[in-house]
Amino acid sequence: MTAHFNKYDVIMKVLEIIQQDGPIGAGSAQPESITQITNIFHRLDGNFVQQQVEVEEVIVEGDKFENINQSVIATRGAFAHGVITIKERHGDDVASAFKTIESALNGEAGSRLTAEQRKEALDLLGEMAQQGSKPDFSKSVVKSLGSGLWTLITSVEPLSKACTVAWPIISKLWS
């Protein structure tokens, strides 16, 4: 027994299924499919015109910039500014030591810290860079920040190994 279907009923059923799945768009359908669907609708209307549908594709890479106050982006910007000023005031070796410790905290060795410890360590390092970049910075404040940071760094052996060369250079700020 052969079943005969009305092609329009089939198309309507497919459209119902698509509608139940949610809206078409935002990358859910390939541009070729959208073009084919559009051409079928034009044929149904009786005014068949082969048409290419232009689909604008937006590719976004990297961080999503929302509410950046007190965020990683704002912290990195402040850190970078502090390191630039430290380089001007204290030399390349101190600035390089700050960058080395930041890289260690953001790298494989730093991943051994908990997320909270890592954030705290990066905040302390950033604050040290900000304080150390001031023309009349308080050595005791930088030393206190450094003490807290070094405690976190030494809690993870791979991290402390990665920072042992840089740390004595940074500690010259309060010596």
C-alpha positions in Angstrom: 0.0 0.0 0.0 1.4 3.3 -1.1 0.6 6.4 1.0 0.1 9.7 -0.7 1.0 12.9 1.2 0.1 16.4 0.4 3.5 18.1 0.2 2.1 21.3 1.7 0.9 19.3 4.8 4.4 17.9 5.1 6.0 21.3 4.9 3.6 22.6 7.5 4.4 19.8 9.8 8.1 20.4 9.4 7.6 24.1 10.2 5.6 23.1 13.3 8.6 21.0 14.5 11.0 23.8 13.8 8.8 26.2 15.7 8.7 23.9 18.7 12.6 23.7 18.7 12.8 27.4 19.1 13.8 30.3 17.0 15.9 29.8 13.9 18.9 32.1 13.9 21.9 32.9 16.0 23.9 30.2 14.2 21.3 27.4 14.5 20.9 27.0 10.7 23.6 27.0 8.0 23.4 29.8 5.4 22.8 27.3 2.6 19.7 25.9 4.5 18.3 29.4 5.1 18.7 30.1 1.3 17.0 26.8 0.4 14.1 27.4 2.8 13.6 31.0 1.5 13.6 29.7 -2.1 10.9 27.1 -1.2 8.7 29.7 0.4 9.0 31.9 -2.7 7.9 28.9 -4.8 4.9 28.3 -2.6 3.9 31.9 -3.0 4.0 31.5 -6.8 6.6 34.1 -7.3 9.7 31.9 -7.7 12.8 34.0 -7.7 16.1 32.3 -6.9 17.4 34.3 -4.0 20.6 34.2 -2.0 20.0 35.2 1.6 22.9 37.2 3.1 23.7 36.0 6.6 25.9 38.2 8.7 28.3 36.1 10.6 29.8 37.7 13.7 32.8 36.0 15.3 33.7 37.1 18.8 36.9 35.8 20.4 38.4 36.5 23.8 36.9 37.9 26.9 33.4 39.2 27.1 33.6 42.8 28.5 30.8 43.2 31.0 31.0 44.9 34.4 34.8 45.2 34.3 35.0 47.1 37.6 37.2 44.9 39.9 37.5 42.3 37.2 40.5 40.4 35.8 40.6 42.9 32.9 40.7 45.9 35.2 43.2 44.2 37.4 45.5 43.3 34.5 45.3 46.9 33.3 46.2 48.2 36.7 49.0 45.7 37.0 50.4 46.5 33.6 50.4 50.2 34.4 52.1 49.6 37.7 54.8 47.5 36.0 55.5 50.2 33.5 55.9 52.8 36.2 58.1 50.4 38.3 60.3 49.9 35.3 60.7 53.7 35.0 61.4 54.1 38.8 63.2 50.9 39.7 64.6 49.5 36.5 64.1 46.6 34.1 65.1 43.9 36.5 62.4 44.7 39.1 59.7 45.1 36.3 60.8 41.8 34.8 60.6 40.1 38.2 57.0 41.3 38.6 56.2 39.9 35.1 57.8 36.6 36.0 55.7 36.1 39.1 52.6 37.1 37.3 53.4 34.6 34.5 54.0 31.9 37.1 50.7 32.7 38.9 48.8 32.5 35.6 50.6 29.5 34.3 50.9 25.8 35.1 52.5 26.3 38.5 49.8 28.8 39.6 47.1 26.4 38.6 48.0 24.4 41.7 46.5 27.1 43.9 42.8 27.2 44.4 40.9 29.8 42.4 40.5 31.9 45.5 44.2 31.7 46.4 45.2 32.5 42.8 42.9 35.6 42.8 44.3 36.7 46.1 47.9 36.2 44.9 47.3 38.2 41.7 45.5 40.9 43.7 48.4 41.2 46.1 50.9 41.3 43.3 48.9 44.0 41.5 48.7 46.0 44.7 52.4 45.7 45.2 53.0 46.9 41.7 50.6 49.9 42.3 52.2 50.8 45.6 55.7 50.3 44.4 55.1 52.5 41.4 54.3 55.5 43.6 57.1 58.1 43.9 56.9 58.1 47.7 55.6 54.5 48.4 55.6 53.0 51.8 58.1 50.3 52.1 56.3 48.7 55.1 53.0 48.5 53.0 54.8 46.9 50.1 56.7 44.5 52.5 53.4 43.5 54.2 51.8 42.9 50.8 54.8 40.9 49.7 54.7 38.8 52.9 51.2 37.8 52.2 52.0 37.0 48.6 55.1 35.0 49.4 53.1 32.9 51.9 50.7 32.0 49.1 53.5 31.3 46.6 55.4 29.0 49.0 52.3 27.0 49.7 52.8 25.3 46.3 56.3 23.9 45.5 56.2 24.3 41.7 55.1 27.9 42.1 57.8 28.7 44.7 60.4 27.2 42.4 59.2 29.3 39.5 59.4 32.5 41.6 62.7 31.9 43.6 64.9 33.9 41.2 62.4 36.8 40.8 61.4 37.2 44.5 64.8 38.5 45.8 64.7 41.2 43.1 61.2 42.3 44.1 62.1 42.3 47.8 64.7 45.0 47.1 61.7 47.4 47.0 61.4 47.2 50.8 64.9 46.4 51.8 
